[in-house]
Amino acid sequence: MTKNSRRQFLQKAGLLTTAAGLSYVAPAAANPARKPEPAGEGGKVFASANNAVADTRYGKVRGYTRNNILTFKGIPYGAPTGGDNRFMLPQKPKKWKDVRDCLVYGPICPQKPDTGWLQQEYGFLYQWIDGMQDEDCLRLNIWTPALDNKKRPVMFWIHGGGFSSGSGQEHPSYDGENLAKLGDVVVVSINHRLNAYGFLDLSDYGSKYASSGNVGMLDIVFALQWVRDNISNFGGDKNNITIFGQSGGGSKVITLMAMPSARGLFHRAISQSNSIVQMSTPAYAKQVTELVLEYLSISKDNITDLHKIKNDRLQDALDAANNKLGNKVPADVGRAGLQPVVDGKILPVHPFDPTAPTLSASIPFMVGTCRNEASYSINNAPLERLDDQGLVKLLAEKYGAKANGMVQTLRRSHPNDKAVELLSYISAQNPMAYLQASRKAAQKAAPVFLYMFAWHTPQLDGRPRAFHCSEIPFAFANTDKAENYTGSSDEARQLADKVAKAWINFARHGDPNHDSLPQWPAFTDDNGSMMIFNNTCEVQHDPDGESRKMLTRIFYNKEV
């Protein structure tokens, strides 16, 4: 989660004052079609004109080798999106003749300036990598064990940050090297258009803008098409692609599951800590757009001027629109602000409302959350002293007379937890994950696996607990790279081995079970099975029960 989206996440919560016994498949020895690339002195990292060169349909690209994993960064999968291409459908990149260097991350979509570093403890934990902003942002990154003809599972990562911010390189934990090495898989991550560039619905302002409210999602489809057409040159299997993402990335995963243009481009799906089952209605999208254009003094008569507006001015207009709209949203809209639009064509229906999407009924699905998604005592240590009476008072600021009943319900489910922990459970992620698992299981067409990540970080006196984003370095086997999250401990590495292997096995087989975990049954409404990832991993059955049902009413039925 980026700095700004973290703030938006807290504001939205309103409190800112199947098959048994599949063994883990160990990586097979590389069997390259040509002589192995030199690994450099000591085998650590090596870059050279003749090292790590791969073919694409647009020209050759050169990466580098690190720890025997070949890395390519900033490969263009689409043309620049600025000027006349702003708000338009993604276009193919121009071909190039010479070998193109792909050694460093590419530009990220222009977005609001980050202020998270001003909050010391958040900055310490997240260690964001801000990147360079530019509208030439349709770029992807690849990590692969070898450039050979072996068909490895492909794990396609979609970053968080809602639909407004973030990038494929924003966290140290997103690095795909360790995951590629551990699982003998190919890892891909992407940048795509965000905020107004990706989701401003201008369809009322000219036919050429008919798709503008969804071009950010169509960028991701375009990247998946690129992977289908090129990944065999990087040792990957185009017929075994898993999309996975966290927070806003998880919301993009479930949106892709409902998009006809994405059908057949992926074969498994993992959604981590996403909090919605609906997207925007055309009416709500139109309201946001009108407020943005009003701020910019743009109408149908001068709509082409919008192609020339500088980023800071465009972001100011979005802020002004969001301030007028507030965080209250209609019952049939997923979240406040810009997001994909259920236009009846690109996105025919809400992704998981009222049912799981039929388009992806046969796709195995894994979904889950972190135990303490809303860890409010990060950057607010005194909140650890909160008692139940204080919690009722705090919740009453948003939930009014419902606050006392909320605390009583949470306390029955968690009799021994601190009040600040009860507060951290009040987020949409946990009930929405269960709701999505239930609706997917109801299709009886493919297995769904539900999990909760419950490991507490020792950092900052343990106050963050299992905070939003904390499972990412475990899924990527990057607990040492994300040492500010994890403390880089043996305990963290041992759990990362279990979590990452579950993600890898799901990508390879459509089932996360492996020998280091207890048997993890596919979810059904009858069993309520949920894998709890912690120092001791165990399956529990709807562990939150009553409080989960209460939070579902609040966040899905919007009973506030």
TORBA-15243 format. One record per residue (C-alpha): residue in three letters; x negated, y, z. Coordinates in Angstrom, 3 decimals, decimal comma, m for minus. Layout:
BEGIN
{node ALA {X Y Z}}
...
This chain:
BEGIN
{node MET {0,000 0,000 0,000}}
{node THR {m1,395 3,411 m0,950}}
{node LYS {m1,591 6,405 1,358}}
{node ASN {1,494 8,113 0,001}}
{node SER {3,591 4,966 m0,304}}
{node ARG {2,678 4,055 3,274}}
{node ARG {4,130 7,378 4,386}}
{node GLN {7,200 6,851 2,184}}
{node PHE {7,609 3,340 3,616}}
{node LEU {7,662 4,679 7,172}}
{node GLN {10,000 7,498 6,214}}
{node LYS {12,416 5,049 4,583}}
{node ALA {12,511 3,041 7,777}}
{node GLY {13,339 6,393 9,382}}
{node LEU {10,810 6,375 12,236}}
{node LEU {7,914 8,574 11,279}}
{node THR {7,983 11,221 14,446}}
{node THR {9,307 m29,676 m2,225}}
{node ALA {7,200 m32,138 m3,370}}
{node ALA {5,250 m33,724 m0,571}}
{node GLY {1,553 m33,921 m0,055}}
{node LEU {0,019 m32,257 m3,069}}
{node SER {m3,636 m31,994 m2,168}}
{node TYR {m5,640 m28,902 m2,883}}
{node VAL {m7,453 m29,342 m6,180}}
{node ALA {m11,113 m28,462 m5,746}}
{node PRO {m12,745 m26,513 m8,564}}
{node ALA {m14,168 m28,778 m11,215}}
{node ALA {m17,686 m28,266 m12,415}}
{node ALA {m17,828 m25,729 m15,204}}
{node ASN {m18,066 m27,271 m18,636}}
{node PRO {m18,912 m24,342 m20,889}}
{node ALA {m18,870 m24,763 m24,630}}
{node ARG {m22,244 m23,055 m24,867}}
{node LYS {m25,334 m22,661 m22,725}}
{node PRO {m24,516 m21,120 m19,328}}
{node GLU {m25,121 m17,410 m19,018}}
{node PRO {m28,167 m16,316 m17,002}}
{node ALA {m27,144 m15,444 m13,470}}
{node GLY {m29,894 m12,946 m12,739}}
{node GLU {m32,565 m13,055 m10,096}}
{node GLY {m31,263 m14,874 m7,050}}
{node GLY {m28,045 m15,768 m8,856}}
{node LYS {m26,212 m12,738 m7,469}}
{node VAL {m25,388 m10,287 m10,259}}
{node PHE {m26,513 m9,908 m13,853}}
{node ALA {m25,623 m7,549 m16,691}}
{node SER {m27,215 m7,713 m20,131}}
{node ALA {m26,373 m7,008 m23,755}}
{node ASN {m25,958 m10,723 m24,475}}
{node ASN {m24,327 m11,746 m21,211}}
{node ALA {m20,591 m12,192 m20,583}}
{node VAL {m19,393 m11,268 m24,078}}
{node ALA {m15,870 m12,377 m24,989}}
{node ASP {m13,593 m11,999 m28,011}}
{node THR {m10,217 m10,274 m27,977}}
{node ARG {m7,842 m9,516 m30,839}}
{node TYR {m9,062 m5,916 m30,783}}
{node GLY {m12,800 m6,504 m30,563}}
{node LYS {m15,517 m7,991 m28,384}}
{node VAL {m15,884 m6,963 m24,736}}
{node ARG {m18,912 m7,192 m22,464}}
{node GLY {m18,694 m7,749 m18,735}}
{node TYR {m21,189 m9,003 m16,200}}
{node THR {m21,852 m12,052 m14,033}}
{node ARG {m21,719 m11,992 m10,256}}
{node ASN {m22,007 m15,116 m8,105}}
{node ASN {m21,485 m17,169 m11,285}}
{node ILE {m18,113 m15,523 m11,963}}
{node LEU {m17,775 m13,478 m15,140}}
{node THR {m16,137 m10,108 m14,566}}
{node PHE {m14,578 m7,743 m17,099}}
{node LYS {m13,159 m4,417 m15,961}}
{node GLY {m11,124 m1,732 m17,695}}
{node ILE {m10,192 m3,677 m20,843}}
{node PRO {m7,581 m1,655 m22,770}}
{node TYR {m4,418 m3,658 m23,369}}
{node GLY {m2,563 m0,660 m24,780}}
{node ALA {m3,203 2,677 m26,409}}
{node PRO {m3,483 5,946 m24,424}}
{node THR {m0,074 7,088 m23,193}}
{node GLY {m0,591 10,864 m23,199}}
{node GLY {0,695 13,572 m25,539}}
{node ASP {3,217 12,286 m28,064}}
{node ASN {2,992 8,810 m26,486}}
{node ARG {4,118 10,057 m23,068}}
{node PHE {7,409 8,350 m22,045}}
{node MET {7,235 6,180 m25,174}}
{node LEU {7,001 2,396 m25,525}}
{node PRO {3,472 1,019 m25,060}}
{node GLN {1,452 0,755 m28,266}}
{node LYS {m1,379 m1,564 m29,262}}
{node PRO {m4,917 m0,242 m28,746}}
{node LYS {m7,019 0,577 m31,763}}
{node LYS {m9,500 m2,089 m32,763}}
{node TRP {m13,214 m1,444 m32,218}}
{node LYS {m16,230 m2,689 m34,176}}
{node ASP {m19,061 m2,752 m31,665}}
{node VAL {m19,060 m4,695 m28,417}}
{node ARG {m17,132 m2,638 m25,881}}
{node ASP {m18,618 m2,288 m22,407}}
{node CYS {m16,135 m3,337 m19,732}}
{node LEU {m18,296 m3,024 m16,653}}
{node VAL {m16,305 m0,622 m14,468}}
{node TYR {m12,651 m0,128 m13,619}}
{node GLY {m10,609 1,929 m16,053}}
{node PRO {m8,482 5,021 m15,391}}
{node ILE {m5,407 4,806 m13,193}}
{node CYS {m2,032 6,396 m13,898}}
{node PRO {m1,850 10,053 m12,811}}
{node GLN {m0,159 10,295 m9,442}}
{node LYS {0,244 12,445 m6,377}}
{node PRO {m3,009 13,329 m4,571}}
{node ASP {m3,702 11,007 m1,669}}
{node THR {m3,671 12,309 1,877}}
{node GLY {m3,990 9,030 3,761}}
{node TRP {m7,639 9,630 4,596}}
{node LEU {m6,449 12,410 6,923}}
{node GLN {m4,994 9,685 9,148}}
{node GLN {m8,152 8,173 10,571}}
{node GLU {m6,912 4,740 11,578}}
{node TYR {m5,005 4,149 8,360}}
{node GLY {m8,054 5,259 6,394}}
{node PHE {m10,252 2,894 8,388}}
{node LEU {m7,990 m0,102 7,793}}
{node TYR {m7,074 0,368 4,159}}
{node GLN {m10,349 1,735 2,703}}
{node TRP {m8,575 2,911 m0,438}}
{node ILE {m10,443 3,188 m3,728}}
{node ASP {m8,864 6,208 m5,376}}
{node GLY {m10,139 5,834 m8,943}}
{node MET {m10,060 8,273 m11,884}}
{node GLN {m6,657 9,479 m13,096}}
{node ASP {m5,916 9,664 m16,807}}
{node GLU {m3,057 8,772 m19,151}}
{node ASP {m5,333 6,270 m20,909}}
{node CYS {m4,428 3,914 m18,071}}
{node LEU {m3,209 0,723 m19,749}}
{node ARG {m6,198 m1,298 m18,573}}
{node LEU {m6,724 m4,753 m17,134}}
{node ASN {m9,478 m6,615 m15,292}}
{node ILE {m10,452 m10,285 m15,547}}
{node TRP {m12,458 m12,647 m13,351}}
{node THR {m13,212 m16,091 m14,793}}
{node PRO {m15,543 m19,000 m13,956}}
{node ALA {m16,563 m19,509 m17,589}}
{node LEU {m15,943 m18,540 m21,205}}
{node ASP {m15,077 m22,016 m22,380}}
{node ASN {m12,146 m23,988 m23,721}}
{node LYS {m10,951 m25,142 m20,328}}
{node LYS {m7,335 m24,217 m19,609}}
{node ARG {m7,346 m22,744 m16,128}}
{node PRO {m4,303 m21,399 m14,318}}
{node VAL {m4,007 m17,627 m14,683}}
{node MET {m3,102 m15,508 m11,654}}
{node PHE {m1,792 m12,123 m12,768}}
{node TRP {m1,863 m9,553 m9,941}}
{node ILE {0,478 m6,537 m9,827}}
{node HIS {m0,462 m3,793 m7,383}}
{node GLY {1,721 m2,100 m4,785}}
{node GLY {2,468 1,543 m4,109}}
{node GLY {6,176 1,404 m4,857}}
{node PHE {6,832 2,608 m8,380}}
{node SER {4,998 5,871 m7,779}}
{node SER {1,338 5,246 m6,935}}
{node GLY {m1,485 2,738 m6,656}}
{node SER {m3,718 0,831 m9,052}}
{node GLY {m5,258 m2,560 m9,695}}
{node GLN {m8,435 m1,505 m7,880}}
{node GLU {m7,099 0,491 m4,934}}
{node HIS {m8,037 m2,038 m2,231}}
{node PRO {m11,289 m3,998 m1,753}}
{node SER {m9,050 m7,034 m1,239}}
{node TYR {m7,863 m6,926 m4,882}}
{node ASP {m11,242 m8,101 m6,206}}
{node GLY {m10,625 m11,405 m7,997}}
{node GLU {m14,102 m12,964 m7,797}}
{node ASN {m13,635 m15,158 m4,721}}
{node LEU {m10,202 m16,367 m5,755}}
{node ALA {m11,467 m17,314 m9,226}}
{node LYS {m14,393 m19,174 m7,674}}
{node LEU {m12,437 m20,954 m4,950}}
{node GLY {m9,664 m22,175 m7,205}}
{node ASP {m11,297 m22,444 m10,639}}
{node VAL {m8,641 m20,022 m11,884}}
{node VAL {m8,637 m16,885 m14,019}}
{node VAL {m7,565 m13,754 m12,149}}
{node VAL {m6,136 m10,725 m13,954}}
{node SER {m5,165 m7,353 m12,473}}
{node ILE {m3,679 m4,343 m14,226}}
{node ASN {m2,962 m0,630 m14,194}}
{node HIS {0,291 0,650 m15,700}}
{node ARG {2,394 3,805 m15,834}}
{node LEU {4,003 4,994 m12,602}}
{node ASN {6,272 7,745 m11,232}}
{node ALA {7,550 10,117 m13,953}}
{node TYR {5,202 8,633 m16,543}}
{node GLY {6,749 5,186 m16,142}}
{node PHE {10,254 5,630 m14,769}}
{node LEU {11,760 9,044 m15,620}}
{node ASP {15,023 8,285 m17,437}}
{node LEU {15,229 10,755 m20,325}}
{node SER {17,679 8,683 m22,362}}
{node ASP {20,204 11,563 m22,388}}
{node TYR {17,629 13,862 m23,996}}
{node GLY {17,050 12,125 m27,319}}
{node SER {17,088 8,645 m28,815}}
{node LYS {13,309 8,416 m28,804}}
{node TYR {13,466 8,421 m25,004}}
{node ALA {15,899 5,494 m24,825}}
{node SER {13,407 3,291 m22,932}}
{node SER {11,662 5,963 m20,847}}
{node GLY {13,230 4,897 m17,539}}
{node ASN {11,599 1,466 m17,845}}
{node VAL {8,344 1,969 m19,754}}
{node GLY {6,331 1,311 m16,592}}
{node MET {7,772 m2,205 m16,499}}
{node LEU {7,398 m2,599 m20,260}}
{node ASP {3,686 m1,820 m19,799}}
{node ILE {3,460 m4,882 m17,549}}
{node VAL {5,274 m6,980 m20,172}}
{node PHE {2,780 m5,636 m22,739}}
{node ALA {m0,108 m6,714 m20,483}}
{node LEU {1,419 m10,179 m20,151}}
{node GLN {1,662 m10,372 m23,944}}
{node TRP {m2,020 m9,419 m24,129}}
{node VAL {m2,826 m12,230 m21,702}}
{node ARG {m0,777 m14,698 m23,768}}
{node ASP {m2,672 m13,705 m26,919}}
{node ASN {m6,207 m13,435 m25,491}}
{node ILE {m6,665 m15,333 m22,236}}
{node SER {m7,808 m18,568 m23,895}}
{node ASN {m10,965 m16,680 m24,863}}
{node PHE {m11,598 m16,196 m21,132}}
{node GLY {m11,057 m19,834 m20,121}}
{node GLY {m7,401 m19,388 m19,153}}
{node ASP {m4,199 m21,270 m19,995}}
{node LYS {m1,533 m19,090 m21,593}}
{node ASN {1,036 m21,728 m20,659}}
{node ASN {0,304 m21,531 m16,938}}
{node ILE {0,555 m17,936 m15,774}}
{node THR {1,589 m16,910 m12,272}}
{node ILE {2,635 m13,341 m11,585}}
{node PHE {2,080 m12,187 m8,027}}
{node GLY {2,262 m8,841 m6,312}}
{node GLN {2,733 m7,158 m2,952}}
{node SER {5,106 m4,437 m1,733}}
{node GLY {5,943 m2,418 m4,853}}
{node GLY {4,080 m5,122 m6,787}}
{node GLY {6,445 m7,694 m5,308}}
{node SER {9,371 m5,571 m6,470}}
{node LYS {7,846 m5,530 m9,950}}
{node VAL {7,576 m9,334 m9,832}}
{node ILE {11,294 m9,784 m9,152}}
{node THR {12,115 m7,157 m11,797}}
{node LEU {10,125 m9,110 m14,400}}
{node MET {12,140 m12,178 m13,425}}
{node ALA {15,261 m10,361 m14,691}}
{node MET {13,801 m8,869 m17,901}}
{node PRO {14,532 m10,660 m21,214}}
{node SER {11,320 m9,287 m22,761}}
{node ALA {9,243 m11,031 m20,052}}
{node ARG {10,835 m14,431 m20,540}}
{node GLY {8,267 m17,110 m21,395}}
{node LEU {5,317 m14,890 m20,465}}
{node PHE {4,930 m16,330 m16,952}}
{node HIS {5,649 m19,683 m15,339}}
{node ARG {5,532 m19,091 m11,574}}
{node ALA {6,213 m16,019 m9,426}}
{node ILE {5,066 m14,867 m5,971}}
{node SER {6,582 m11,817 m4,299}}
{node GLN {4,822 m10,555 m1,170}}
{node SER {6,495 m8,049 1,160}}
{node ASN {8,992 m6,553 m1,266}}
{node SER {11,946 m4,854 0,338}}
{node ILE {14,719 m4,582 m2,271}}
{node VAL {16,983 m6,734 m4,431}}
{node GLN {18,437 m3,878 m6,499}}
{node MET {16,943 m1,199 m8,731}}
{node SER {18,387 2,098 m9,931}}
{node THR {21,756 2,577 m11,573}}
{node PRO {21,900 4,850 m14,640}}
{node ALA {23,908 7,382 m12,630}}
{node TYR {21,266 7,643 m9,899}}
{node ALA {18,425 7,755 m12,435}}
{node LYS {20,206 10,587 m14,259}}
{node GLN {20,516 12,507 m10,990}}
{node VAL {16,786 12,250 m10,293}}
{node THR {15,918 13,287 m13,851}}
{node GLU {18,201 16,336 m13,756}}
{node LEU {16,547 17,582 m10,561}}
{node VAL {13,060 17,082 m12,005}}
{node LEU {13,897 18,931 m15,224}}
{node GLU {15,696 21,690 m13,310}}
{node TYR {12,532 22,354 m11,317}}
{node LEU {10,492 22,490 m14,535}}
{node SER {13,047 24,680 m16,378}}
{node ILE {13,340 22,078 m19,126}}
{node SER {16,525 21,291 m21,053}}
{node LYS {17,427 19,410 m24,214}}
{node ASP {16,350 22,461 m26,211}}
{node ASN {12,743 22,354 m25,011}}
{node ILE {12,424 18,731 m23,899}}
{node THR {9,236 18,227 m25,914}}
{node ASP {7,506 20,655 m23,537}}
{node LEU {7,613 17,832 m20,999}}
{node HIS {4,836 16,134 m22,950}}
{node LYS {2,493 19,002 m22,072}}
{node ILE {3,260 19,456 m18,364}}
{node LYS {0,157 18,997 m16,210}}
{node ASN {0,155 16,241 m13,618}}
{node ASP {0,160 18,464 m10,539}}
{node ARG {3,203 20,345 m11,808}}
{node LEU {5,002 17,083 m12,643}}
{node GLN {4,279 15,683 m9,182}}
{node ASP {5,573 18,905 m7,594}}
{node ALA {8,808 18,465 m9,540}}
{node LEU {9,144 14,904 m8,285}}
{node ASP {8,599 16,064 m4,721}}
{node ALA {11,243 18,741 m5,115}}
{node ALA {13,725 16,220 m6,526}}
{node ASN {13,026 13,705 m3,767}}
{node ASN {13,411 16,370 m1,105}}
{node LYS {16,840 17,297 m2,461}}
{node LEU {17,942 13,682 m2,740}}
{node GLY {16,598 12,594 0,641}}
{node ASN {16,242 8,953 1,633}}
{node LYS {19,953 8,184 1,490}}
{node VAL {20,765 6,139 m1,601}}
{node PRO {24,017 4,732 m2,999}}
{node ALA {24,950 1,200 m1,963}}
{node ASP {24,116 m0,135 m5,434}}
{node VAL {20,612 1,399 m5,636}}
{node GLY {17,502 m0,288 m4,289}}
{node ARG {15,476 2,613 m2,955}}
{node ALA {15,120 6,375 m3,056}}
{node GLY {13,384 7,991 m6,014}}
{node LEU {12,172 6,744 m9,373}}
{node GLN {12,317 3,020 m10,062}}
{node PRO {13,342 0,691 m12,941}}
{node VAL {16,805 1,363 m14,320}}
{node VAL {19,485 m1,285 m14,805}}
{node ASP {20,259 m0,064 m18,314}}
{node GLY {22,036 m3,212 m19,567}}
{node LYS {19,314 m3,942 m22,110}}
{node ILE {15,713 m3,790 m20,880}}
{node LEU {16,941 m4,640 m17,398}}
{node PRO {20,442 m6,094 m17,820}}
{node VAL {21,176 m6,696 m14,122}}
{node HIS {19,797 m6,040 m10,667}}
{node PRO {16,981 m8,556 m10,076}}
{node PHE {18,423 m10,410 m7,079}}
{node ASP {21,879 m8,922 m6,666}}
{node PRO {24,409 m10,436 m6,404}}
{node THR {22,479 m13,563 m7,404}}
{node ALA {18,960 m14,536 m8,398}}
{node PRO {18,332 m13,839 m12,099}}
{node THR {19,481 m16,617 m14,400}}
{node LEU {16,734 m15,776 m16,909}}
{node SER {14,112 m17,173 m14,541}}
{node ALA {16,154 m19,912 m12,869}}
{node SER {13,575 m22,561 m13,851}}
{node ILE {10,616 m20,554 m12,486}}
{node PRO {9,217 m21,777 m9,118}}
{node PHE {9,213 m18,896 m6,648}}
{node MET {7,329 m18,074 m3,455}}
{node VAL {8,362 m15,137 m1,287}}
{node GLY {7,388 m13,840 2,122}}
{node THR {6,417 m11,037 4,443}}
{node CYS {4,132 m9,998 7,255}}
{node ARG {5,392 m10,335 10,810}}
{node ASN {4,834 m6,659 11,726}}
{node GLU {5,519 m4,867 8,449}}
{node ALA {6,202 m1,554 10,213}}
{node SER {3,258 m1,201 12,611}}
{node TYR {3,997 2,235 13,980}}
{node SER {1,304 2,259 16,648}}
{node ILE {m1,412 2,481 14,007}}
{node ASN {m2,603 6,069 14,470}}
{node ASN {m0,277 6,338 17,505}}
{node ALA {m1,774 4,352 20,391}}
{node PRO {0,575 5,832 23,069}}
{node LEU {3,466 4,059 21,331}}
{node GLU {2,138 0,834 22,862}}
{node ARG {3,619 2,046 26,166}}
{node LEU {7,132 2,215 24,717}}
{node ASP {9,819 0,449 26,762}}
{node ASP {13,285 m0,746 25,706}}
{node GLN {14,967 2,427 26,923}}
{node GLY {12,549 4,516 24,891}}
{node LEU {13,083 2,245 21,902}}
{node VAL {16,851 2,794 22,054}}
{node LYS {16,284 6,545 22,174}}
{node LEU {13,879 6,403 19,226}}
{node LEU {16,177 4,257 17,105}}
{node ALA {19,160 6,459 17,889}}
{node GLU {17,534 9,251 15,854}}
{node LYS {18,324 7,238 12,739}}
{node TYR {20,884 4,615 13,701}}
{node GLY {22,949 6,545 16,221}}
{node ALA {25,274 4,462 18,393}}
{node LYS {24,037 1,241 16,753}}
{node ALA {20,631 1,602 18,428}}
{node ASN {21,519 m0,064 21,732}}
{node GLY {23,022 m3,107 20,018}}
{node MET {20,015 m3,366 17,716}}
{node VAL {17,615 m3,512 20,645}}
{node GLN {19,760 m6,062 22,478}}
{node THR {19,870 m8,296 19,394}}
{node LEU {16,138 m8,039 18,801}}
{node ARG {15,446 m8,717 22,466}}
{node ARG {17,516 m11,931 22,393}}
{node SER {15,474 m13,168 19,422}}
{node HIS {12,153 m12,034 20,946}}
{node PRO {12,513 m12,026 24,752}}
{node ASN {8,791 m11,729 25,517}}
{node ASP {7,635 m9,235 22,900}}
{node LYS {6,694 m5,635 23,620}}
{node ALA {9,142 m2,912 22,639}}
{node VAL {6,665 m1,602 20,075}}
{node GLU {6,667 m5,064 18,484}}
{node LEU {10,457 m5,038 18,256}}
{node LEU {10,074 m1,695 16,519}}
{node SER {7,611 m3,232 14,049}}
{node TYR {10,178 m5,885 13,085}}
{node ILE {12,673 m3,277 11,863}}
{node SER {11,838 m3,237 8,170}}
{node ALA {13,622 m4,382 5,058}}
{node GLN {10,902 m6,808 3,994}}
{node ASN {11,741 m9,653 6,378}}
{node PRO {15,505 m9,958 5,784}}
{node MET {15,157 m9,280 2,053}}
{node ALA {12,641 m12,127 1,640}}
{node TYR {15,063 m14,549 3,294}}
{node LEU {17,941 m13,236 1,163}}
{node GLN {15,921 m13,709 m2,038}}
{node ALA {14,898 m17,226 m1,003}}
{node SER {18,542 m18,071 m0,316}}
{node ARG {19,754 m16,751 m3,660}}
{node LYS {16,970 m18,467 m5,575}}
{node ALA {17,592 m21,781 m3,805}}
{node ALA {21,305 m21,533 m4,625}}
{node GLN {20,455 m21,944 m8,317}}
{node LYS {19,099 m25,451 m7,620}}
{node ALA {16,911 m25,148 m10,702}}
{node ALA {13,404 m24,637 m9,273}}
{node PRO {11,845 m24,774 m5,793}}
{node VAL {11,439 m21,693 m3,629}}
{node PHE {8,973 m21,453 m0,739}}
{node LEU {9,358 m18,928 2,084}}
{node TYR {6,535 m17,770 4,367}}
{node MET {5,639 m15,279 7,072}}
{node PHE {2,089 m14,033 7,688}}
{node ALA {1,729 m13,626 11,451}}
{node TRP {m2,025 m13,337 12,096}}
{node HIS {m2,965 m10,329 14,237}}
{node THR {m6,037 m8,333 13,310}}
{node PRO {m8,441 m7,675 16,207}}
{node GLN {m9,169 m4,211 14,815}}
{node LEU {m8,058 m1,039 16,617}}
{node ASP {m7,435 m2,979 19,833}}
{node GLY {m5,057 m5,277 17,972}}
{node ARG {m2,389 m2,583 17,584}}
{node PRO {m1,823 m3,099 13,819}}
{node ARG {m0,974 m6,787 14,398}}
{node ALA {0,211 m8,458 11,144}}
{node PHE {0,661 m5,138 9,365}}
{node HIS {1,930 m4,350 5,866}}
{node CYS {m0,735 m5,485 3,338}}
{node SER {m2,647 m7,558 5,896}}
{node GLU {m2,071 m10,870 4,063}}
{node ILE {m3,643 m9,659 0,789}}
{node PRO {m7,321 m10,351 1,616}}
{node PHE {m6,305 m13,817 2,831}}
{node ALA {m4,486 m14,615 m0,422}}
{node PHE {m7,547 m13,445 m2,380}}
{node ALA {m10,084 m15,147 m0,045}}
{node ASN {m11,494 m11,675 0,577}}
{node THR {m11,545 m11,387 4,357}}
{node ASP {m15,232 m10,387 4,253}}
{node LYS {m14,687 m7,801 1,521}}
{node ALA {m11,797 m6,369 3,554}}
{node GLU {m13,727 m6,455 6,826}}
{node ASN {m11,942 m3,373 8,152}}
{node TYR {m8,699 m5,364 7,947}}
{node THR {m10,007 m8,593 9,408}}
{node GLY {m13,194 m8,040 11,386}}
{node SER {m14,873 m10,488 8,994}}
{node SER {m14,537 m13,279 11,556}}
{node ASP {m14,776 m17,069 11,238}}
{node GLU {m11,159 m17,184 12,390}}
{node ALA {m10,120 m14,984 9,488}}
{node ARG {m12,158 m16,991 6,974}}
{node GLN {m10,599 m20,263 8,120}}
{node LEU {m7,083 m18,894 7,713}}
{node ALA {m7,989 m17,316 4,355}}
{node ASP {m9,048 m20,741 3,113}}
{node LYS {m5,577 m22,087 3,935}}
{node VAL {m3,661 m19,134 2,518}}
{node ALA {m5,688 m18,772 m0,691}}
{node LYS {m5,470 m22,515 m1,391}}
{node ALA {m1,692 m22,345 m0,973}}
{node TRP {m1,534 m19,506 m3,533}}
{node ILE {m3,879 m21,429 m5,860}}
{node ASN {m1,938 m24,682 m5,587}}
{node PHE {1,307 m22,863 m6,227}}
{node ALA {m0,240 m21,340 m9,350}}
{node ARG {m1,512 m24,731 m10,490}}
{node HIS {1,454 m26,967 m9,564}}
{node GLY {4,381 m24,752 m8,571}}
{node ASP {3,988 m26,120 m5,030}}
{node PRO {1,773 m24,525 m2,333}}
{node ASN {1,236 m27,672 m0,245}}
{node HIS {m2,313 m28,844 0,427}}
{node ASP {m4,089 m31,025 2,979}}
{node SER {m5,035 m28,195 5,357}}
{node LEU {m1,418 m27,193 5,966}}
{node PRO {1,455 m29,032 7,621}}
{node GLN {4,082 m30,223 5,160}}
{node TRP {5,829 m27,134 3,761}}
{node PRO {9,354 m28,006 2,539}}
{node ALA {11,026 m26,041 m0,200}}
{node PHE {13,533 m23,606 1,284}}
{node THR {17,254 m24,337 1,404}}
{node ASP {20,005 m22,598 3,311}}
{node ASP {20,392 m25,753 5,376}}
{node ASN {16,763 m26,006 6,493}}
{node GLY {15,763 m22,319 6,569}}
{node SER {12,150 m23,525 6,240}}
{node MET {9,452 m20,892 6,584}}
{node MET {5,685 m21,418 6,748}}
{node ILE {4,162 m19,307 9,513}}
{node PHE {0,548 m18,480 8,639}}
{node ASN {m1,508 m17,979 11,793}}
{node ASN {m4,507 m19,547 13,519}}
{node THR {m2,198 m22,537 13,890}}
{node CYS {0,024 m22,797 10,815}}
{node GLU {3,460 m24,291 11,326}}
{node VAL {6,868 m24,547 9,678}}
{node GLN {9,707 m22,892 11,552}}
{node HIS {13,387 m22,829 10,709}}
{node ASP {14,901 m19,362 10,403}}
{node PRO {12,897 m18,140 13,416}}
{node ASP {14,563 m14,723 13,624}}
{node GLY {18,127 m15,944 13,157}}
{node GLU {20,452 m13,418 14,738}}
{node SER {18,151 m10,411 14,355}}
{node ARG {17,498 m11,289 10,694}}
{node LYS {21,238 m11,245 10,011}}
{node MET {21,559 m7,888 11,746}}
{node LEU {18,718 m6,356 9,714}}
{node THR {20,243 m7,751 6,518}}
{node ARG {23,427 m5,835 7,267}}
{node ILE {21,434 m2,657 7,863}}
{node PHE {19,118 m2,793 4,875}}
{node TYR {21,215 m4,646 2,303}}
{node ASN {24,673 m3,433 3,207}}
{node LYS {23,140 m0,093 4,239}}
{node GLU {25,032 0,060 7,513}}
{node VAL {23,343 3,148 8,913}}
